[in-house]
Amino acid sequence: MKKVNQVIALAALTSASAAFALDATFESVDLDSNNSISMEEASKLPELMSQFKELDVNTDGELSREEFAAAE
């Protein structure tokens, strides 16, 4: 029973860490509608900004739709 509770708690924490993306669509963050999210645009969401460098896999300083989708 203790193991089950630990697994449930871990699952809740894991899903909570990505929950911010459910509240923000790519379009709502891409304020200038140029099909990429700049660091300035991402800075409006601290949860996104904290992952920005890891998500920006091609290191161009912007998040593409595909890169942003990895945060969801």
Backbone as a ProteinNet text record, in pm:
[ID]
protein_1_A
[PRIMARY]
MKKVNQVIALAALTSASAAFALDATFESVDLDSNNSISMEEASKLPELMSQFKELDVNTDGELSREEFAAAE
[TERTIARY]
82.2	0	86.8	196.2	285.6	345.1	383.5	438.6	337.1	211.9	105.8	91.7	92.9	82.9	201.2	320.1	438.3	428	378.8	364.2	261	151.3	46.7	101.4	175.5	233.6	332.4	414.9	511.4	440.4	336.1	259.3	195.8	145	84.3	187.6	304.2	410.4	456	469.6	513.3	413.3	286.5	185.2	171.1	191.1	180.6	291.4	408.6	520.2	496.7	415	385.3	249.7	179.9	43.2	36.3	143.1	137.4	108.5	160	143.1	-2.9	-80.2	-221.1	-296.3	-247.3	-311.5	-261.3	-158.1	-100.1	-82.4	-148.1	-128.7	-12.5	39.8	148.3	104.8	-16.7	-67.4	-79	-114.3	-129.9	4.5	111.4	244.8	315.6	290	349.9	276.6	307.5	233.3	243.5	356.5	371	332.7	284.1	234.5	335.7	461.6	565	603	520.5	541	665.6	708.7	814.4	795.2	846.9	835.3	973.7	986.7	1114.3	1128.8	1248.3	1271.1	1185.6	1168.5	1085.5	940.8	889.1	752.2	741.9	839.9	839.9	851.5	912.6	932.9	801.2	692.3	560.7	511.4	570.9	535.6	661	677.3	798.1	823.5	716.5	733.5	796.9	756.9	814.1	957	977.5	1110.4	1213.8	1170.9	1265.7	1311.8	1237.3	1273.7	1322.4	1327.2	1351.3	1477.5	1588.6	1715.2	1711.6	1647.4	1637	1544.3	1438.5	1342.7	1398	1483.3	1539.8	1652.9	1614.6	1714	1805.6	1758.5	1846.6	1921.7	1907.1	1977.1	1971.3	1854	1838.9	1778.6	1754	1700.1	1549.8	1483.7	1339	1285.6	1158.8	1094.8	1002	1022.3	931.4	809.5	709.3	592.4	634.6	726.8	771.5	844.8	930.5	1004	907.4	811.8	712.1	629.3	595.5	513.8	582.3	713.2	786.1	759.3	716.4	686.2	547.2	465.9	326.4	314.1
-119.2	0	125.9	122.6	238.9	266.9	163.4	178.1	241.9	200.7	255.2	404.7	445.9	587.3	666.5	608.2	675.6	691.7	589.1	595.2	701	706.4	805.8	946.7	966.1	1097.5	1138.9	1046	1075.1	1111	1038.4	1067.8	1206.1	1242.7	1374.6	1485.1	1467.6	1567.5	1580	1469	1469.6	1541.4	1512	1576.9	1723.8	1759.9	1899.2	1983.7	1927.4	2005.2	2047.1	1972.9	2008.4	2075.4	2094.9	2146.5	2288.1	2367.9	2505.4	2512	2417.1	2418.5	2401.3	2335.9	2317.9	2449.9	2543.8	2673.7	2774.7	2741.3	2834.2	2762.6	2813.7	2759.4	2831.7	2771.6	2835	2974.3	2983.8	3110.5	3217.2	3176.9	3275.6	3328	3253.3	3298	3371.5	3332.1	3395.9	3526.7	3628.7	3754.4	3828.8	3816.5	3887.3	3800.4	3680.9	3588.2	3559.9	3545.9	3516.1	3368.2	3284.7	3139.6	3096.8	3177.8	3139.5	3218	3162.6	3226.5	3273.2	3403.3	3461.6	3448.7	3475.8	3474.4	3581	3694.8	3802	3755.4	3686.6	3635.5	3527.3	3440	3331.6	3384.8	3500.2	3555	3588.1	3593.2	3618.8	3496.6	3380.9	3256.8	3201.7	3225.9	3179.2	3029.7	2950.2	2805.7	2771.6	2845.4	2823.6	2876.7	2992.9	3054.1	2967	2899.8	2816	2695.7	2660.6	2547.5	2591.8	2720.3	2772	2714.4	2719	2671.9	2524.1	2444.2	2301.2	2274.8	2353.6	2334.9	2383.2	2484.1	2542.2	2453.4	2339	2238.6	2283.2	2371.6	2417.8	2545.8	2589.5	2704.4	2830.6	2857.4	2980.9	3094.9	3071.8	3176.5	3192.1	3101.8	3103.9	2962	2951.3	2820.5	2805.5	2700.4	2667.1	2597.3	2571.8	2495.8	2359.8	2295.3	2162.5	2168.6	2267.6	2281.6	2312.7	2401	2434.9	2311.7	2229.8	2110.5	2014.8	2016.4	1928.7	1966.8	2089.9	2135.6	2092.5	2052.6	2018.2	1879.8
0	0	0	76.5	82.5	-55.1	-128.8	-264.1	-357.8	-346.6	-431.3	-406.4	-281.7	-247.8	-303.4	-297.9	-351.2	-502.3	-569.2	-714.5	-751.7	-680.5	-706.9	-683.5	-576.6	-547.1	-655.1	-700.9	-806.4	-936.1	-968.6	-1090.1	-1082.1	-967.1	-949.3	-966.1	-909.5	-923.9	-1068.2	-1136.2	-1274.9	-1362.8	-1345.5	-1428.5	-1393	-1268.3	-1227.4	-1288	-1309.2	-1363	-1507.4	-1580.4	-1718.8	-1733.2	-1624.3	-1631.4	-1685.2	-1668.9	-1717.2	-1865	-1940.5	-2085.1	-2125.2	-2042.7	-2073.2	-2067.2	-1989.3	-1976	-2078.7	-2152.5	-2249.4	-2382.4	-2484	-2617.9	-2684.2	-2788.3	-2862.7	-2908.4	-2961.1	-3012.7	-2903.9	-2783.2	-2675.6	-2626	-2648.1	-2605.3	-2718.9	-2842.6	-2961	-2989	-2910.9	-2914.7	-3047.2	-3117	-3244.5	-3365	-3337.6	-3441.8	-3552.2	-3515.4	-3614.9	-3616.9	-3554.8	-3550	-3473.5	-3379.2	-3286.7	-3157.5	-3050.2	-2918.9	-2876.9	-2862.2	-2819.9	-2669	-2620.6	-2475.9	-2409.3	-2475.1	-2418.9	-2403.6	-2505.7	-2497.1	-2390.1	-2384	-2285.4	-2143.4	-2126.6	-1993	-1922.9	-1996.4	-1936.5	-1858.2	-1885.3	-1815	-1747.5	-1619.4	-1549.9	-1565.7	-1572.6	-1586.9	-1722	-1825.4	-1958.4	-1963.2	-1907	-1909.4	-1838.1	-1732	-1658	-1740.1	-1844.6	-1929.8	-2067.5	-2091.6	-2225.9	-2289.8	-2220.1	-2278.8	-2312.9	-2229.3	-2257.8	-2376.4	-2387.9	-2496.9	-2630.6	-2627.6	-2750.1	-2802.1	-2858.5	-2895.9	-3010	-3097.3	-3205.1	-3167.4	-3045.3	-2985.8	-3071.5	-3128.6	-3206.3	-3125.3	-2996.2	-2910.3	-2919.9	-2990.9	-3005.3	-2996.4	-2960.1	-2956.9	-3076.1	-3150.2	-3259.6	-3200	-3282.7	-3236.6	-3182.9	-3252.2	-3210.4	-3076.6	-3061	-2935.6	-2820.7	-2846.1	-2743.8	-2707.5	-2805.9	-2781.9	-2684.8	-2678.9	-2587.3	-2442.5	-2419.5	-2283	-2240	-2334.1	-2300.5	-2244.1
[MASK]
++++++++++++++++++++++++++++++++++++++++++++++++++++++++++++++++++++++++

